[in-house]
Amino acid sequence: MLVVLLMTKFTELKFIAFNQNWDLLGIVESGASTENLDFYRIIGYQTFCLQHARQVASCIIVYIKNSFTANMTVRHTMTDSDRFEAVEINAWRGDLHYRVFFLYNPPNNRPNLDCLLDGWSRRSLLFGDFNAHSQRWEYSNTDTVGSIVENFIDSAPIEYIENKDSDPTFLSFGGATSHPDLLLAHPNLLSQITHTLLPAPGGAGHKLLVAELNSGFGRYREPRFPRWNLKKANWTRYQELTDYLMREVMTDETDNADRAVDKFTEIILACAISCIPRGIGKSFHLFGIKNCRLLKKIKIKPVIGLSLLV
């Protein structure tokens, strides 16, 4: 039942990620059922994972768009004396380098967060489920873990960023609310980040923390789509190539639908490059009222900006 529930939420999460056009997506406390990553991949994204450790609620999965160069460093794993876990994602696009940390700290664990300061820089962010009570983030009291996190913030170039509406980040099935999830960032990023929350998949549980960077990654321009000269295409050759290559995929990839889709996409693109010349057409047509009404009907909207989620 746990796997079915998680798959349902993951399907909804993939839909949200597609519509929001997130560049980076992280899931903490993802659980042991996600150890088979073949079931938890997103097309167009690289996948990094800190595997399930000492308790069911461990495991961190991070997705980042293929247009980035990225790697993951494990900062801390669960031990007998300190049960928090954390990973660091180094992401490059063009000449920009960002460090994004994801953290899960179980309730009542007193984490030693100093390991996160090595490499902390002007383009660093930290998303975490800290389970730390502090009056600074709307709890009625400050507990021991909350004091540890406050000291971590105050003793380093780190700022706590409250979400736009100062809303709680967790909604229990019984209706109680709390604020265990935090977004921390280097002070250099304060003027660039807009922090919002989205409802939790399934209605209750942890809300989705979203940080939109208003500059930085935005200086990168995605490669333009190629122009295809369909009138001069060798369609006979294209059909022969696709029939031959796709027959092999249907034979080899019968157990993994996602991998089959990825290979189908690669084959179609490779065959198109081989058989269809590219170039800008010389004839253009006005976009008439009928087409405008069609666009209005299907509600095509642009998506702008970088979003980072945990």
N, C-alpha and C positions, 0 to 999 in steps of 0.2 A: 504493500500500500504506500509506503514511503516513496518508492521509486515512481509510482504512478502519479502521486501528488507533486513530486518534484518536477517530473517531466511536463505536467500540465502548467506549472508555474514557469518553467524554462521556456516553453513554447510561447507563453504570453510575453516573457521578457525579451525573447528574440524579436517579436513583433514590435515591441516598444523601441528596442534598439534600432531597428530598421527605420521606423518613422522619425525617430529623434536624430538619426544620423550621427550616433556617438562614435568618436574616434577610439575611445578606450573604455572598456567595461570590466569591472571587477566584481566577483562574488566571494564574500567571506562566509565562513561557517556553512559551507556548501554541503558537507556531509559525506559519508563513506559511499553512498550510492552513486556519486559522480566519478568514482575511480575509473570507470570505463569511459574515457573521454570520447570514444567514437560516437556515443549517443549525445554528446554535449558540445558539438562543434557548431560554429556559425560561419557560413560561407562568406568569404571576403575578409576574414579575420585570422590572425595568428593566435594560437592558444598556448598559454603557459599555466602550469599547475603545481602547487605545493600539495603533495598527496596527503590523504587522510592519515592521521597519526594516532594519538593515544585515546581520543574520545570521538564519539560519533559526530559531534558538532564541529570537528576540525575540517581542514581542506580549504584552500584558496584557489580560485580559478580566475585568470585574467585573459581578456580578449583585446587585441589591438589590431587596427586596420593594416592590411598588407602593404599600404603605401608608406608605412613607417619601417625604419630599421630598429629592432628592439631586442633586448635580452632581459632575463630575470635573474636576480640574485636573492637567495634565501637569507633573510636577516636573522630570523630566530625560529626555531621549532620547539614544540612542546617538550618540556623535561619534567622530572619529578618536582623540582624546586620552583620552576617558573613555566606556567602552562600557556603563555601567550605565543602566538605565531605571527610572523610578518614577512612580507616579500617586498622587494624593490624592483620596479620596472624602469629600465633606462630606455627612453624613446627618442629617436632622432628623426627629423625630417628636414632636409636641407641642412643649414648650419645651426639649427636649434636643437638643444638637448634638454629634455625634461626628465626629472626623477619623480616617479609616482609610487608611493608606498601604500600597501594595503595591510591591515592589521585586524586580528581577532583576539580579544582578551576575555577569557571565561569569567563569569561572576566570581567575585571574592578573591581573584588572583591578583597579587601585587607585582606588576611587571617592572622589570628593569629595562627602561626604554633607551638607555644610553647607546645601545647598538644601532639605533636609527640615526644617530647624529653624524656618523662617519659618512661623509659625502653629501650631507645636507647642504644645498646650495640655493642660489637666488631663484631657481626654477624648480623648486621642490614642493610637492603636495603630499598630504597623508590623509587617507580615508580609513576610518576604523570603527569597529564595534568595541568600544572600550569598557562598557559596563561600569562606568565610573560616575558616582554621584558628586555633583558640584553645584553650588548656587550660581556659579558663573553660567551654567547652561540649564537653568530653570528647575533644578531640583530644590527641594525644601531644606536639604542638609548637604554637607560635604563629608563623604566618608574617606577612609584611608586611601583607597584607590583613586578617588577624586583628587586628593591632595598630591599624590604622586604625579598625576597627569598635569595638574596645575603647575607644579614645580618644573616639570619637563618643559612646559610652554614658557614659563617665566625665565628660565635659565638659559635659553637658546634663542636664536633668531626665528621664532615660531609664533604665529598668531592663530588664535581660534576664530573661525569664520562662522557666524550664525547664519542660518538659512533666512531667506528674504522675509518670511512672515513670522519668524521665531516660533515655528510650530514644533511639537514633539516629533521624534523620528520613529517611534514605535507605538503601534496600536495593538493591544491584546484582543483576543476573541471575546473577552468579557467587557471590553470597552475602556479599560484602563490605558493611560498613556504615559510614556517616559521618553528620555532623551539619551539613549546609550551610544548613539552613532554620532561621530564628530568629523568635521573637516578642518584640518590644520594646514597652514601654508606659510611659506617664507613671506616676510613683510613686503618684499619687492613685488609680490603678486596681488596684494590687497586691492589695488585700484583696477585690476584686470579681471577679477573673478566675480561672477554672479552665481550665488549659491541658492538653489531651489530644491524642493522635494516633490516627488511624484508618488501617487498612491501605491501601496504594496500590491504586487501581483497576488490575486486571490482575496484581496480586501483587507485582511488583517496581517500583522507581522511588521517587519522592518520596512519602512518606506525607502524609496530610492533616492539616494543623495546624488544630486547633479551639480556639477561645477562647470560653468561656461567661461572659457577664457576669451576675453574680448580682443586680445591682440596676441602676438607671439606666433602660434601655429598658423594664424590667419594669413601670414605673409607668404605662406606656401601656396602655390597654385597647382591644383590637380591637372594632370595631363589632359589636353583636349581630346574629345572623341574623334576618331578618324572619319574622314569623308570617303564613302564607298561609291565608285562609279558602277552601278548595277547594270547599266546598259551594255557595258563591255565585259561583263563577267563570263567566264567559261563555266557555264552551269553543268555541262555534261561531266567535266572533270571534277567539279565540286561534289556532284552526287556520287561519283565513283569513290572518291576519297572518303567522304563521310560514311557511306555505306560500309566500306571495308573497315575503317577504324572503329566505328561504333559497334560493329559486330563483335570485335575483340573485347570492348568494354562490357557488353552485355554478357559475355562468357566469363570474364574474370571477376567482375565486381557484382556478384549476385547477392552478397550478404551485407553490403554497406551502401545505402542509398546516397548519403552525403558525398562519399568519395566518388561514386558513379556520376553524380551531378557535376562535381568539379572536373572530372575527366571529360564529360560531354562538352562542357563549356570550353575547355582547352582545345578539344578537337575542332569544334565549330570555328573558333577564332583562327587556329592554324590553317584550316582549309580555306577560310575566307581570305587570309593574307596571301595564300598561294594562288587562288583562282580569281580573285576580284581585285582589279586595279583600284588604287585610291587616288583621290584628287578632288578639288572643289568644282562643283558643277557651274556652268556658265548661264544656265537658265533658272530663273526664280519665279515663284508664284505668290500672289498676295494671299495673306492669311485671312480668309473671308469671315463673315459674320457667323456662318454655320459652324466653322471650326472653333470660333471663339465661344460659342454656346456649348460646344462639346467639352472644351476645357473647363468651363464654369461648372458643368454638370459633374465631371469627375473630380473637381476640386484639386487641381495640381497646385502645390505650394512649394516655394523654395525653402531650403533649410540652410541656415548660415550659422557658423561658429563651431567651436570645439566643445564637446561635452564629455565629462569624465564622471563615471558612476561607480559606486560600490553598493 
